[in-house]
Amino acid sequence: MSKFKLSLKLGNAGYIHYFEETEEALNERLDGLLNLRNTIVTKLGIEGNKIQTITGEPSNFPTIEHPSSQYDAIIKVIHTDWARKEPRGLNEIHTALAMNAIHIDKTTLGSRLTVLIRRGKIRRVKRNGTYAYTVPLGEKTTVD
């Protein structure tokens, strides 16, 4: 049995649930959720491209404790081993926050990252032609 965390957002309402199941039971539940999603999309007439889905394995993203603010959530994600080992881009940070049931608009996230850079709480570096974010230089310690 493995422990899993389910994060779901419908409109402005967020839902998070922790449970312990076998992988087969989890896959069965997820198939049921996908079918429910498809039924809702069909009945409401929502176009598929307007629905945000999160890709990637949940285990690849960090788990953080309940933050006191959006700034606190970003700092907690950046200070995990996940972001210390390799600087992370805006999309990766956005997804990591969403996996922790913290939903911040990407534009707002970008401005929050800029504020945190100016305050010296995080650092921005170039990675493959785009910006990535990590801890300040004095705190750059990784666990190998």
C-alpha positions in Angstrom: 0.0 0.0 0.0 1.2 3.5 -0.8 0.1 6.9 0.5 -1.3 9.4 -2.1 -2.5 13.0 -2.0 -5.3 14.1 -4.3 -5.6 17.8 -5.1 -8.7 18.9 -7.0 -9.9 22.4 -7.9 -13.4 23.2 -9.2 -13.8 26.9 -9.9 -12.5 28.8 -6.8 -13.1 25.8 -4.5 -10.1 23.6 -3.7 -10.2 20.1 -2.3 -7.3 18.0 -0.9 -7.6 14.4 0.3 -4.9 12.0 1.6 -5.5 8.3 1.4 -3.7 5.0 1.4 -4.3 2.4 -1.3 -2.8 -0.1 -3.7 -1.8 1.3 -7.1 -4.5 -0.8 -8.8 -7.2 0.7 -6.6 -5.8 4.2 -7.2 -5.9 3.7 -11.0 -9.5 2.5 -10.8 -10.4 5.7 -8.8 -8.6 7.9 -11.2 -10.4 6.3 -14.2 -13.7 7.0 -12.5 -12.6 10.7 -11.9 -11.6 11.0 -15.5 -14.9 9.7 -16.7 -16.7 12.1 -14.3 -14.7 15.0 -15.7 -15.5 14.0 -19.3 -19.2 13.8 -18.4 -19.2 17.3 -16.8 -17.2 18.8 -19.8 -19.7 17.3 -22.2 -22.8 18.4 -20.3 -21.5 21.9 -19.7 -20.2 22.3 -23.2 -16.8 23.3 -22.1 -14.1 23.1 -24.7 -11.2 20.8 -23.7 -8.6 23.4 -24.3 -10.1 25.6 -21.5 -9.5 22.9 -18.9 -6.1 22.8 -17.1 -4.7 19.4 -16.4 -1.6 18.8 -14.4 1.0 16.5 -16.0 3.8 14.6 -14.3 4.0 12.2 -11.5 2.8 13.5 -8.2 5.8 12.0 -6.5 8.1 14.2 -8.6 6.8 17.3 -6.9 7.5 18.5 -3.3 5.0 18.4 -0.5 4.9 21.5 1.6 3.2 22.3 4.9 0.2 24.7 5.0 1.6 28.1 4.0 0.4 31.4 5.7 0.4 33.3 2.3 1.2 33.0 -1.3 4.7 34.3 -0.7 5.2 31.7 2.0 4.0 28.9 -0.3 6.5 29.9 -3.0 9.3 30.2 -0.5 8.5 26.8 0.9 8.5 25.2 -2.6 11.8 26.9 -3.6 13.5 25.8 -0.3 12.7 22.1 -0.8 15.3 19.7 -2.1 13.3 19.5 -5.4 14.2 23.2 -6.2 17.6 23.2 -4.5 19.0 20.4 -6.7 17.9 22.1 -9.9 16.5 25.6 -10.4 12.8 25.4 -11.4 10.9 27.4 -14.0 7.6 29.3 -13.5 5.6 26.4 -15.0 7.2 23.9 -12.7 6.7 26.0 -9.6 3.0 26.6 -10.7 2.5 22.9 -11.0 4.2 22.1 -7.7 2.0 24.6 -6.0 -1.1 23.2 -7.7 -0.1 19.7 -6.5 -0.2 21.1 -3.0 -3.7 22.5 -3.5 -2.3 26.1 -3.8 -3.7 27.7 -6.9 -2.1 30.9 -8.0 -2.7 32.5 -11.4 0.6 32.3 -13.5 0.7 36.1 -13.9 0.3 36.6 -10.2 2.9 33.9 -9.6 5.4 35.8 -11.9 4.9 39.0 -10.0 5.2 37.2 -6.6 8.5 35.7 -7.8 9.8 39.1 -8.8 9.0 40.6 -5.4 10.7 37.7 -3.6 13.8 38.2 -5.8 14.0 41.9 -4.9 13.6 41.0 -1.2 16.5 38.5 -1.5 14.4 35.5 -0.5 15.0 33.6 -3.8 17.3 33.9 -6.8 16.7 33.9 -10.5 19.0 32.2 -13.0 19.0 31.6 -16.7 18.3 28.0 -17.6 18.0 26.9 -21.3 17.1 30.4 -22.4 14.4 30.9 -19.8 14.4 32.0 -16.1 14.5 29.5 -13.3 14.3 30.1 -9.6 16.2 28.7 -6.7 17.4 29.6 -3.2 19.8 32.5 -2.6 23.5 31.7 -3.0 24.2 31.6 0.8 21.7 28.8 1.2 22.7 26.6 -1.7 23.1 23.2 0.0 21.8 20.0 -1.6 21.3 16.6 -0.3 22.8 14.0 -2.7 
